[in-house]
């Protein structure tokens, strides 16, 4: 059976940037566009060239980039009600962007036409038709039928007339928008099929543009595809206004790996999806969503002992797809809920699977430490060292003796606003004692600097290690300022990253324990 090609239209750079806390620089937008083109996205909406100088610059600069077959689209609204299309600044800005596609958004809901635009229903049809006709002389027009499903519910004949106004004026795509994100999948499928039937005599194709206010954007998009839509508009990771847009990561994965009869991205592999997802999160300065389907860190993470026991025998028992197919990986977690299977899975390299007594000791220690506030889910390096200590294979590369941190004093030689932090440490390497001191931007940074200063001469490989993340969590908030504090540190070198943990009522002590584990893990893995 021949597969139907579903084209992907990405609006991360425009709709996505309307999400709370999201702001892209010009370079950010160009870099994301290149990544999208690399995976084979068909259309990239670059922004509204009349809204700001950054979008104008984007359309100019993106023409210098090799995006292969990917088409850039400029986005804008219908002409103003008192201007002709060729006199409207918005229309002319769209043409000046010199993009192969132009996305035109118009009012489909009669209520919006009369109450928001302040025009009659006939005048709204003229706005749509004249705008599409003018733009079609310069580029392929994609018409976004804003609030289409709400408009169809309120006035079905008029909603269809707005589509016909765009199609008869030269629009090649009609994208049906669930702008408020309130529609249900069965309704989306029904109305999409009706729209296609009503415009069967027009040379147009249909797309779907869903928002996620009812957490149904993916389901609605797939329903529209099944009803005949051949273009899906959305954003990477679903970022966007209010509850966001449909997540193209999930759309791509479901169409390519779950549903039959469809092809996306020209049949390319999806193994770069996880990397793309995290790249966009980092570029937007947003936290990764661990539970995000397909690409989240927890998407293929297994914690319950029964689950891990089954996974070790047959991965598909608790995994709906192979994580590698979307560039993700399986993670085995350790906690008080874990059984022997979790320990076996994580301790393979230590060759202790046949030592039942040792396995019991490891599990008992995990339970004891978790009762004190430890969690090893994001601290695999600390767990690795724990096994070594219990198994007797741990070798200390240095012996911390004491440390002292001074923080909070203001630096009188600075700008009067900088907070001063200094760490002094004493440790033993072999038979030699080391005293070192260092300053930092904070107490942990000062401790890190002092520890490196003391060890670099003996262990020069530490020069390639750096701290990349630092997280603090109060374990027992009911204890107030006397509560235990959990500190997670993420470190990396040129080859990999690793997580360590420390817990104490003293946040500095918790940080120190996590920092010492991070250094020890680096030295152990380097032999």
C-alpha positions in Angstrom: 0.0 0.0 0.0 1.3 3.4 -0.9 1.9 5.8 2.0 0.4 9.3 2.0 3.0 12.0 2.6 2.0 14.3 5.5 3.9 17.6 5.3 5.2 19.2 8.5 4.8 23.0 9.0 6.8 24.3 12.0 5.8 27.5 13.6 8.2 27.4 16.6 9.8 30.7 15.6 6.5 32.5 15.5 3.7 30.8 17.5 6.3 29.1 19.8 7.9 32.5 20.7 4.5 33.6 22.0 4.8 31.1 24.8 5.3 32.6 28.3 9.0 33.0 29.1 10.1 32.3 25.5 12.3 34.8 23.6 14.5 34.0 20.6 17.4 36.1 19.4 18.0 36.4 15.7 20.8 33.9 15.9 18.5 31.5 17.9 16.0 31.7 15.1 18.5 31.0 12.4 20.0 28.1 14.3 16.6 26.5 15.0 15.7 26.9 11.3 18.8 25.1 10.2 18.1 22.2 12.7 14.6 21.9 11.4 15.7 21.8 7.8 18.3 19.1 8.7 15.6 16.7 9.8 13.5 17.4 6.8 10.7 19.7 8.0 8.7 20.9 5.0 7.8 24.5 6.0 9.2 26.8 8.6 7.2 29.9 9.6 9.7 32.6 10.4 7.6 35.3 11.9 5.6 38.4 11.1 7.8 40.9 9.2 5.8 43.9 10.1 5.9 43.3 13.8 9.6 43.8 14.6 13.0 44.4 13.1 14.3 41.0 14.2 11.9 39.2 12.0 12.7 41.4 9.1 16.4 40.6 9.6 15.6 36.9 9.9 14.0 36.7 6.5 17.0 38.6 5.0 19.6 36.4 6.7 17.8 33.0 6.3 18.1 33.4 2.5 21.9 33.0 2.9 21.5 29.6 4.6 21.2 26.3 2.7 18.0 24.8 3.9 17.6 22.2 1.2 14.0 21.6 0.2 12.6 23.3 3.3 10.5 26.3 2.5 10.4 29.5 4.6 7.0 31.2 5.1 6.3 34.7 6.3 3.2 35.2 8.4 0.7 38.0 8.4 -3.0 39.1 8.6 -5.5 40.1 6.0 -5.4 43.7 4.8 -6.8 46.5 7.0 -10.4 47.2 6.3 -9.9 50.8 5.0 -6.9 50.0 2.7 -6.5 48.3 -0.6 -4.3 45.2 -0.5 -1.4 46.8 -2.4 -1.5 49.9 -0.1 -1.5 47.9 3.1 1.9 48.0 5.0 1.3 44.5 6.3 0.7 43.1 2.8 3.8 44.8 1.4 5.9 43.6 4.3 5.0 40.0 3.5 5.9 40.5 -0.1 9.2 42.2 0.8 10.2 39.2 2.9 10.7 37.4 -0.4 9.7 34.0 0.9 8.5 31.2 -1.3 5.4 30.8 0.9 3.2 33.3 2.7 0.8 32.3 5.5 -2.2 34.5 5.6 -4.5 34.4 8.7 -8.1 35.5 8.4 -11.3 35.5 10.5 -13.5 32.4 10.1 -15.8 32.9 13.1 -18.5 35.4 12.3 -18.4 36.7 15.9 -14.8 37.6 15.4 -15.4 39.4 12.2 -18.2 41.6 13.6 -17.0 42.1 17.1 -13.2 42.1 16.8 -12.5 43.4 13.3 -15.7 45.5 13.3 -16.7 44.6 9.7 -19.8 43.0 8.1 -19.6 39.4 7.1 -19.4 40.4 3.4 -16.6 42.8 4.2 -14.7 40.0 5.9 -14.9 37.8 2.9 -13.5 40.7 0.8 -10.6 41.1 3.2 -9.8 37.4 2.8 -10.2 37.2 -0.9 -8.4 40.4 -1.9 -5.5 39.7 0.5 -5.0 36.2 -0.8 -5.3 37.3 -4.4 -2.6 40.0 -3.9 -0.2 37.7 -2.1 -0.7 34.8 -4.6 1.0 36.9 -7.3 4.2 36.8 -5.2 4.3 33.4 -3.4 2.4 30.3 -2.6 -0.4 31.2 -0.1 -1.2 29.1 2.9 -4.5 30.3 4.4 -4.8 29.9 8.2 -8.6 29.8 9.0 -8.4 31.2 12.5 -11.0 29.8 14.9 -12.3 27.5 12.2 -13.9 24.9 14.4 -15.6 27.5 16.7 -16.7 29.4 13.6 -18.1 26.3 12.0 -20.1 25.5 15.2 -21.5 29.0 15.3 -22.3 29.4 11.6 -21.3 26.5 9.3 -22.2 28.0 6.0 -20.3 31.2 6.7 -17.2 29.3 7.9 -17.2 27.4 4.6 -17.6 30.7 2.7 -14.4 32.1 4.2 -12.5 29.0 3.0 -14.0 29.4 -0.5 -13.0 33.1 -0.5 -9.4 32.2 0.1 -9.4 29.2 -2.3 -11.0 31.1 -5.2 -8.4 33.9 -4.8 -5.4 31.6 -5.2 -4.6 30.1 -1.8 -3.1 26.6 -2.2 -3.5 25.4 1.3 -6.3 25.8 3.8 -5.2 25.2 7.4 -8.1 24.6 9.8 -7.3 26.2 13.1 -8.5 25.1 16.5 -7.2 28.4 17.9 -8.9 28.1 21.3 -7.8 24.5 21.7 -11.3 23.5 22.8 -12.3 20.9 20.2 -12.6 17.2 20.6 -11.0 14.7 18.2 -14.3 13.3 16.8 -15.5 16.8 16.0 -12.3 17.7 14.4 -12.4 14.7 12.2 -16.1 15.3 11.3 -15.7 19.0 10.4 -12.4 18.4 8.5 -14.2 15.9 6.3 -17.1 18.3 5.7 -14.7 21.1 4.7 -12.9 18.9 2.3 -16.2 17.8 0.7 -17.5 21.4 0.5 -14.3 22.5 -1.3 -13.9 19.4 -3.5 -14.1 21.5 -6.7 -11.2 23.8 -5.6 -7.6 23.2 -6.2 -6.6 23.3 -2.6 -5.1 21.0 0.1 -5.9 21.0 3.8 -3.8 21.4 6.9 -4.6 21.3 10.6 -3.4 23.8 13.3 -4.2 22.8 16.9 -3.7 24.4 20.3 -3.4 22.3 23.4 -5.8 23.9 25.9 -7.7 20.6 26.5 -4.5 18.5 26.1 -5.9 17.1 22.9 -3.8 18.8 20.3 -2.0 15.7 19.2 -5.2 13.6 19.1 -7.0 16.4 17.2 -4.1 16.7 14.7 -4.1 12.9 14.1 -7.9 12.9 13.7 -7.6 15.6 11.0 -5.0 13.7 9.2 -7.2 10.6 9.2 -10.0 12.8 7.8 -7.8 13.9 4.9 -5.5 16.8 6.1 -2.1 16.5 4.6 -0.2 19.2 6.5 0.2 19.5 10.2 1.2 22.8 11.8 2.8 22.9 15.3 5.9 23.6 17.3 8.8 21.6 18.7 8.0 20.6 22.3 4.5 22.1 21.9 5.7 25.6 23.2 3.3 28.4 22.5 0.7 30.7 23.9 -1.4 29.6 26.9 -1.1 25.8 27.0 0.9 25.7 23.9 0.6 24.3 20.3 0.5 20.8 19.2 3.9 19.1 19.9 5.4 18.2 16.5 7.7 15.7 18.2 4.7 13.6 19.2 2.9 14.2 15.9 6.0 13.0 13.9 6.5 10.0 16.2 2.9 8.9 16.1 2.5 9.3 12.3 5.8 7.5 11.5 5.9 4.8 14.2 2.3 4.2 15.3 -0.1 4.8 12.4 0.1 3.0 9.1 -0.1 4.5 5.7 1.6 7.8 6.3 5.1 9.1 5.6 6.7 12.2 7.2 10.0 14.0 6.6 10.4 12.3 3.3 10.8 9.0 5.0 13.8 10.1 7.0 14.8 8.5 10.4 13.5 10.1 13.6 16.6 9.3 15.5 17.5 13.0 15.8 14.2 14.0 17.5 15.5 13.8 21.1 18.5 15.9 20.2 16.3 18.4 18.4 13.8 18.6 21.3 16.6 19.3 23.8 18.3 21.8 21.5 15.1 23.9 21.3 14.6 23.7 25.1 18.2 24.9 25.6 17.9 27.6 23.0 14.6 28.9 24.5 16.2 28.7 28.0 13.5 26.3 29.2 13.8 23.2 31.4 13.4 19.9 29.7 10.1 18.2 30.4 11.2 14.9 31.8 7.8 13.2 31.2 7.5 14.4 27.6 6.4 11.4 25.4 9.0 9.9 23.2 11.9 12.2 24.0 11.7 13.0 27.7 14.3 11.7 30.1 11.6 9.7 31.8 9.9 8.4 28.7 11.8 5.1 28.9 12.8 5.2 32.6 12.0 2.2 34.8 11.9 2.2 38.5 9.6 -0.5 39.9 11.5 -3.8 40.4 8.8 -5.8 38.6 9.0 -3.6 35.6 12.8 -3.8 35.4 12.7 -7.6 35.9 10.5 -7.8 32.8 12.5 -5.3 30.8 15.7 -7.3 31.3 13.9 -10.3 29.7 12.0 -8.4 26.9 12.1 -4.7 26.5 8.7 -4.4 24.8 6.9 -5.6 27.9 7.1 -2.0 29.3 8.2 0.0 26.3 5.9 0.8 23.4 8.7 1.5 21.0 12.5 1.1 20.9 13.9 4.3 22.5 16.6 4.4 19.9 14.1 5.0 17.1 13.6 8.5 18.4 17.2 9.0 19.6 16.3 8.4 23.3 17.7 5.8 25.7 16.5 3.4 28.4 17.2 4.4 32.0 17.0 2.1 35.0 16.3 3.9 38.2 17.2 3.0 41.8 15.1 3.8 44.8 13.4 2.2 47.8 10.9 0.8 45.3 13.6 -1.0 43.4 14.2 -4.7 43.4 17.2 -6.9 42.7 16.5 -6.5 38.9 17.3 -2.7 39.1 20.5 -3.3 40.9 21.5 -6.0 38.4 20.7 -3.8 35.4 22.7 -0.8 36.8 25.6 -2.9 38.2 26.4 -5.0 35.1 29.9 -3.5 34.7 30.7 -4.5 38.3 30.0 -8.2 37.7 28.1 -8.7 40.9 24.9 -10.2 39.6 25.7 -13.7 41.1 26.6 -12.3 44.5 23.2 -12.4 46.2 24.5 -11.2 49.6 26.2 -8.2 48.0 23.1 -7.3 46.0 21.1 -7.4 49.3 23.6 -5.0 50.9 23.4 -2.6 48.0 19.6 -2.6 48.1 19.5 -2.2 51.8 21.9 0.8 51.6 19.8 2.4 48.9 16.7 2.1 51.1 18.6 3.5 54.1 19.9 6.5 52.2 16.6 7.3 50.6 15.0 7.5 54.0 17.6 10.2 54.7 16.6 12.1 51.5 18.9 10.6 48.9 17.5 9.9 45.4 19.8 8.2 42.9 17.6 8.7 39.8 19.6 11.6 38.6 22.8 10.6 40.4 24.0 7.5 38.7 27.7 8.4 39.4 27.1 8.5 43.1 25.3 5.2 42.8 28.2 3.7 40.9 30.6 4.8 43.7 28.2 3.4 46.3 28.4 -0.1 44.7 32.2 0.2 44.6 32.4 1.0 48.3 30.1 -1.9 49.3 31.9 -4.3 46.9 35.3 -3.2 48.2 36.5 -2.0 44.8 36.5 1.7 45.8 39.9 3.5 45.9 39.9 6.9 47.4 42.1 9.3 45.2 42.2 11.9 48.0 41.1 12.2 51.6 39.1 15.3 52.5 40.1 16.4 56.0 38.3 19.7 56.5 37.1 22.8 54.7 36.0 26.3 55.6 33.8 28.6 53.6 33.4 32.4 54.1 30.5 33.9 52.2 28.4 37.0 52.4 31.1 39.6 53.0 31.1 42.3 50.4 34.3 42.8 48.4 35.4 46.4 49.3 37.6 46.5 46.2 34.7 45.7 43.8 31.6 47.5 42.8 30.1 47.3 46.2 27.4 44.9 44.9 29.4 41.6 44.5 29.0 39.0 47.2 32.4 37.6 48.3 32.9 33.8 48.7 36.2 32.1 49.7 36.9 28.4 50.4 39.9 27.0 52.3 40.4 23.2 52.1 42.7 20.7 53.6 43.1 17.2 52.1 45.5 14.4 51.8 46.7 12.8 48.6 48.9 9.8 49.3 51.2 10.9 52.1 51.1 14.5 51.2 48.9 17.2 52.9 47.5 20.0 50.7 46.1 23.4 51.9 44.5 25.5 49.2 42.2 28.5 49.1 40.2 30.0 46.3 37.5 32.6 45.6 34.3 32.1 43.7 31.0 33.6 42.7 29.4 31.6 45.5 30.4 29.1 48.2 30.0 26.1 45.9 32.0 27.7 43.1 34.7 28.6 45.6 34.9 25.0 47.0 35.0 23.7 43.4 37.9 26.0 42.6 39.9 25.2 45.7 39.4 21.4 45.2 40.7 21.6 41.6 43.6 23.8 42.7 44.7 21.2 45.2 44.3 18.2 42.9 45.3 19.4 39.4 49.0 18.9 39.8 48.4 15.2 40.8 45.4 14.6 38.5 45.7 16.8 35.4 42.7 15.2 33.8 40.5 17.3 36.1 41.2 20.3 33.8 38.8 18.8 31.3 36.0 18.4 33.9 33.4 21.2 34.5 30.2 21.6 36.5 27.2 22.2 34.2 24.2 22.2 36.5 23.5 22.6 40.2 20.1 22.0 41.8 18.9 22.3 45.4 15.8 20.7 46.8 14.5 20.9 50.4 13.7 17.3 51.5 11.5 18.1 54.5 9.9 21.5 54.1 8.1 21.1 57.4 11.4 21.5 59.3 11.8 25.0 58.0 15.4 26.3 57.9 16.6 23.1 59.7 15.3 20.9 56.9 17.6 18.5 55.1 18.8 19.7 51.7 19.4 17.6 48.6 22.0 18.9 46.2 22.4 17.4 42.7 25.4 18.3 40.6 25.8 17.5 36.9 29.4 17.4 35.7 30.9 16.7 32.3 34.2 16.2 30.5 34.9 15.9 26.8 33.2 12.5 26.6 30.2 12.3 28.9 28.2 13.9 31.7 27.4 12.4 35.1 25.2 13.2 38.1 26.1 13.1 41.8 24.2 13.8 45.0 24.7 15.0 48.6 22.2 15.4 51.4 22.7 17.3 54.7 20.9 19.8 56.9 23.8 22.1 55.9 23.5 23.1 52.2 27.3 23.7 52.0 28.0 20.2 53.3 25.5 18.6 50.9 27.2 20.5 48.1 30.6 19.4 49.2 29.5 15.7 49.3 28.1 15.9 45.8 31.2 17.8 44.6 33.6 15.2 46.1 31.6 12.4 44.4 31.8 14.2 41.1 35.6 14.4 41.2 36.0 10.9 42.5 33.8 9.5 39.7 35.9 11.4 37.1 39.1 9.9 38.5 37.7 6.4 38.8 36.4 6.3 35.2 39.8 7.6 34.0 41.5 4.7 35.8 
